[in-house]
Amino acid sequence: MFTYNFIYQNIYSTIANANAIVSLRTNLNIYDLDLQAYQKAENAITKKKQLEDFPPNIRNIFYYNTSVGTST
């Protein structure tokens, strides 16, 4: 009785869950890992985590010289 009442109140979610279970049971596959792509991604993550050192004498692009020259 409780089961029927539960299904009646939650019919759409029950159908969606049942559909998901059936589709997961029929589509069980074991995928091979692409180790080259994994190594490439791991190297990219490692490179991204490394901080770059900027030289102390870097040019300030926001500083403008106030002297104006004449053009000919």
C-alpha positions, 0 to 999 in steps of 0.5 A: 500500500505504501509503495503504491501511494509513493509511486502515485505521488511521485510518478514522474520522478519514478519513471525518470529514475527507472528510465535512467536505471534501464539505460545505465544497465544496457550501456555499460562500457569500459572505456580505455584511458588515453594516457597520452592525453592524460599526460598532456593535461597533467603537464598543462596543469603543472605548468599552469601552477608554476608562477612566472618570475617577472624581471624587476626592470620591466617597463611601465606601460602606464607611464607616459612621458609628458615632453612633447616634441615637434614633428616635421 
